[in-house]
Amino acid sequence: MKEGKASFSAEIIAAMRALESRRPEHLRICHDPYARHLIRSRFRKFAQNKFITKLIYWYVERKGPGLPAGIAARTRYIDDIVKLEVDNGAQQLVIMGAGLDMRTFRLEELRNVHVFEVDFPATQELKKQKLTEIELPERSKLSYVPVDFNKDNLGEKLTDAGYDPKLKTLFIWEGVTMYLDAESVNRTLAFVASNTGKGSTLYFDYLMQSVLDGSCKYPEATAVRKTKSFNSDGVEKYTFGIDDTGIESFLSSRGFKLLEHMTGESLKTRYFFGENSSRYVFRICGFVHAEVARELEKP
Ligand SMILES: C[S@@+](CC[C@H](N)C(=O)[O-])C[C@H]1O[C@@H](n2cnc3c(N)ncnc32)[C@H](O)[C@@H]1O
């Protein structure tokens, strides 16, 4: 990320959610009624015309095969985790690299949960400014925490914002780890592993190492390697990945127990039926729900 420059990828993800939310209710995988208000007006106008929407799908599928369905499924999967964990007693939600994620307002379940939206300062400023332009439900327990994961101390910033390390908390890190360096990922995970109440959990996704090293031959891997994210002057570069078959040892060596590991294929099996069966879900990421291991929890 570049100092003072908001994330463009955050807008792309919001645009994917806006597209998905335009699908008929029985066909959409996730629903974010706010997303279309957050994307630049040029994109918004495009999405109002059925023919142009089809053209956009065609274009996006060419640039990133399986991206629209993959982003929709990822959003849905995380929504399900949030609902499950709040039901199981989570009192805090930390959304790391929140971008234009609107869960805080979309999910009624979060009404009484203290939500901390953590993000790169310039992206967060952009979001806050966009939010002044739309009508939103009241959320009294929402704290914005500007953080650069590569530079700042997440713990200090969260504590200043009122984070309580004794409470059961859910951390979500959606579409972020791939843009960080390994040291920042490890530092953040170390904070979560040792500063959370009993039963706390974490969701994150990661890019498969084989995509970074070039050995993955899926069409979406080949396509993504041609994008700016792989280009030396790209602002949001893919810099971090996890070994394709190494998630359990990655987690256990960092103080976490795997609860569930999903792939593009398993998301497709879980969420895509009937008319949706033919949709292609990208297979270059892993999606992880993990629990802070007991021996590292505070009494
Ligand atoms: C692809 S967007 C995902 C946004 C959001 N999680 C979502 O799914 O809609 C990546 C997010 O990571 C954030 N990000 C990237 N590098 C960061 C860093 N070094 N520190 C803090 N946030 C960062 C960006 O600001 C952006 O919001």
PDBQT file of the ligand as one rigid body, heavy atoms in Angstrom, charges set to zero:
ROOT
HETATM    1  C1  LIG A 301      -8.941  -6.656  -1.107  1.00  0.00    +0.000 C 
HETATM    2  S1  LIG A 301      -9.282  -5.426   0.088  1.00  0.00    +0.000 S 
HETATM    3  C2  LIG A 301     -10.386  -6.331   1.148  1.00  0.00    +0.000 C 
HETATM    4  C3  LIG A 301     -11.267  -5.415   1.922  1.00  0.00    +0.000 C 
HETATM    5  C4  LIG A 301     -12.326  -6.094   2.793  1.00  0.00    +0.000 C 
HETATM    6  N1  LIG A 301     -11.762  -6.989   3.744  1.00  0.00    +0.000 N 
HETATM    7  C5  LIG A 301     -13.337  -6.782   1.944  1.00  0.00    +0.000 C 
HETATM    8  O1  LIG A 301     -13.277  -7.999   1.816  1.00  0.00    +0.000 OA
HETATM    9  O2  LIG A 301     -14.192  -6.105   1.385  1.00  0.00    +0.000 OA
HETATM   10  C6  LIG A 301      -7.763  -5.372   1.003  1.00  0.00    +0.000 C 
HETATM   11  C7  LIG A 301      -7.840  -4.535   2.270  1.00  0.00    +0.000 C 
HETATM   12  O3  LIG A 301      -6.606  -4.701   2.978  1.00  0.00    +0.000 OA
HETATM   13  C8  LIG A 301      -6.179  -3.452   3.456  1.00  0.00    +0.000 C 
HETATM   14  N2  LIG A 301      -4.704  -3.479   3.589  1.00  0.00    +0.000 N 
HETATM   15  C9  LIG A 301      -3.796  -3.838   2.672  1.00  0.00    +0.000 A 
HETATM   16  N3  LIG A 301      -2.546  -3.670   3.167  1.00  0.00    +0.000 NA
HETATM   17  C10 LIG A 301      -2.694  -3.196   4.431  1.00  0.00    +0.000 A 
HETATM   18  C11 LIG A 301      -1.799  -2.809   5.460  1.00  0.00    +0.000 A 
HETATM   19  N4  LIG A 301      -0.488  -2.857   5.275  1.00  0.00    +0.000 N 
HETATM   20  N5  LIG A 301      -2.306  -2.362   6.636  1.00  0.00    +0.000 NA
HETATM   21  C12 LIG A 301      -3.647  -2.282   6.833  1.00  0.00    +0.000 A 
HETATM   22  N6  LIG A 301      -4.562  -2.645   5.888  1.00  0.00    +0.000 NA
HETATM   23  C13 LIG A 301      -4.082  -3.085   4.709  1.00  0.00    +0.000 A 
HETATM   24  C14 LIG A 301      -6.637  -2.451   2.390  1.00  0.00    +0.000 C 
HETATM   25  O4  LIG A 301      -6.731  -1.133   2.915  1.00  0.00    +0.000 OA
HETATM   26  C15 LIG A 301      -7.999  -3.037   2.018  1.00  0.00    +0.000 C 
HETATM   27  O5  LIG A 301      -9.013  -2.524   2.830  1.00  0.00    +0.000 OA
ENDROOT
TORSDOF 0
